[in-house]
Amino acid sequence: MNESKQIAKRLKKVLLQDKIYAYEGLSKALEGDIKMLLGYYMNVVGDVSINIDILDSGEYQVNIFAKADNINAPQVI
């Protein structure tokens, strides 16, 4: 394999790895924010899980998984 192909292969690997870490960071940040938001309306049990998929059309599908054991009364100020 010539040097340019090796460089291209390494670059592709780095870019794919960066993309994975970016999604992981975004997911973790969203999980905390969504748990806090849901906490205003219900008693969230356990952690909130978020999965972000890229559809064939290029759009993102965001799936949020959370469990709650009680709905809270609205907090009106």
C-alpha positions as CSV (number, residue, x, y, z in Angstrom):
1,M,0.0,0.0,0.0
2,N,1.5,3.4,-0.9
3,E,1.9,6.2,1.6
4,S,-1.0,8.3,0.4
5,K,-3.4,5.4,0.8
6,Q,-2.1,4.8,4.3
7,I,-2.5,8.5,5.2
8,A,-6.1,8.5,3.8
9,K,-6.9,5.4,5.8
10,R,-5.6,6.9,9.0
11,L,-7.4,10.2,8.4
12,K,-10.7,8.4,7.8
13,K,-10.2,6.4,11.0
14,V,-9.5,9.7,13.0
15,L,-12.6,11.4,11.5
16,L,-14.9,8.5,12.2
17,Q,-13.6,8.3,15.8
18,D,-14.1,12.1,16.3
19,K,-17.7,11.7,15.0
20,I,-18.3,8.9,17.5
21,Y,-17.0,10.9,20.4
22,A,-19.0,14.0,19.3
23,Y,-22.2,12.0,19.4
24,E,-21.3,10.5,22.8
25,G,-20.7,14.0,24.2
26,L,-23.9,15.3,22.8
27,S,-25.9,12.3,24.1
28,K,-24.5,12.7,27.6
29,A,-25.2,16.4,27.7
30,L,-28.8,15.9,26.4
31,E,-29.4,13.1,28.9
32,G,-28.7,15.4,31.8
33,D,-30.8,18.2,30.4
34,I,-33.7,16.0,29.5
35,K,-33.7,14.3,32.9
36,M,-33.8,17.7,34.6
37,L,-36.7,18.9,32.3
38,L,-38.7,15.7,32.8
39,G,-38.1,16.1,36.6
40,Y,-40.3,19.2,36.5
41,Y,-43.3,17.1,35.3
42,M,-42.7,13.7,36.8
43,N,-40.6,11.7,39.2
44,V,-37.9,10.1,36.9
45,V,-36.7,6.7,38.1
46,G,-33.1,5.9,37.0
47,D,-31.2,7.3,34.2
48,V,-32.4,8.8,30.9
49,S,-31.0,7.2,27.8
50,I,-30.7,8.9,24.4
51,N,-29.9,7.3,21.1
52,I,-29.2,9.4,18.0
53,D,-29.4,7.7,14.6
54,I,-28.8,9.1,11.2
55,L,-31.4,8.2,8.7
56,D,-30.8,7.4,5.0
57,S,-32.3,10.8,4.2
58,G,-29.6,12.5,6.3
59,E,-32.0,13.5,9.1
60,Y,-31.4,12.6,12.7
61,Q,-33.8,10.4,14.7
62,V,-33.6,11.0,18.4
63,N,-35.0,8.3,20.7
64,I,-35.4,9.1,24.4
65,F,-35.9,6.4,27.0
66,A,-37.0,7.3,30.5
67,K,-39.0,5.8,33.3
68,A,-41.2,7.6,35.8
69,D,-43.2,6.4,38.8
70,N,-45.3,9.5,39.4
71,I,-46.6,12.6,37.6
72,N,-46.1,15.8,39.5
73,A,-48.6,18.6,40.0
74,P,-47.7,21.6,37.8
75,Q,-45.4,24.0,39.5
76,V,-47.1,27.4,38.9
77,I,-45.4,30.5,40.2
